Amino acid sequence: MEFYNKTDQKIHWLCQPIAKANRTFVRAKKDDSHTNLYFDPLSNRILGRWIDTGKGKVILALNLTKQTYEWLNDKLIPIAAVAYATKKMDEIETEIAESLMILGISPDGYKDPMHYKIPEYDFINEAVELINAENISQWTHFRKLANETCQLVLGHLQIEKEIRIWPHHFDTGIYIEPNDDLGIGFGLAMEDDMVEAPYFYLSGYSKTGKINYLNLPDISPARWELNENWEGAVLPINTLEDTPYKSFQKTLIDYLNKSLEWYLQMRIE
């Protein structure tokens, strides 16, 4: 998982210029979802949000195959590009700001700091190095799986919702309210202080009281994580790192079925 974690961190950092474009040029929403990203497996790009200009809609994307930033028009044709290899982040953002002027957009405010902070990764003051293609492939595999699994949850509960990447914590996830009592967050998170590897998470939020975590089902190799900051079910992906895809998929579905069923039927105090 070491190479995956490093790739996760590097792509998280490289996505911040897209989050800045969303923040600066997309109408703000109270839940901050206007800053969200999306991993598009069809084009192997991470996409921002559509931005309206006098010449039509554009969207800023990170092309993971070419490892460049691209401005795409509404036909998804690149109309401007910024290479990032061997450049520092300030140089990258300056070039993106210059490309905004080419598109007829004022860059005012674009380079302002975000309203959140991401971790101080050990490479952020260095020039960007290209990511190994095999590491990119591993990252896209799991993020594609995250998209697909989020859709399984939405289909199971018959709810329509966006599947997005939050640029702050960089999880691919969804938040849904299947009934009047319960909210559910589900997704794939980066490695953090709580879990020793990137992990699928599922957590419930009571809208009417406190969730009583009694009579929890066995969800191994997933586990229940109950602490003062977070409560829910987690499935670290390193527990299944060397298992065949079909076995991984079965374990993931079993984890979802058991934890979702428990939340839908749990007691609220």
Protein Blocks (a to p, Z undefined) as FASTA:
>chain_A
ZZmmmmmmmmmmmmmmmmmmmmmmgccdfklpmmpccddfknopacddddddfkbccddd
ddfklopaddddfkopafbdcdfehiafklmmmmmmmmmmmnopafehklpccfbdcddd
fklmpccddddfklmmmmmmmmmmmmmmmmmmmmmnopacdddddfklopacddddfbfk
bccddddddddfkbgcdcdddddddfkbccddehiacfbfbdcdddfkbgcddddfklmm
mgcfklmmmmmmmmmmmmmmmmmmmccZZ
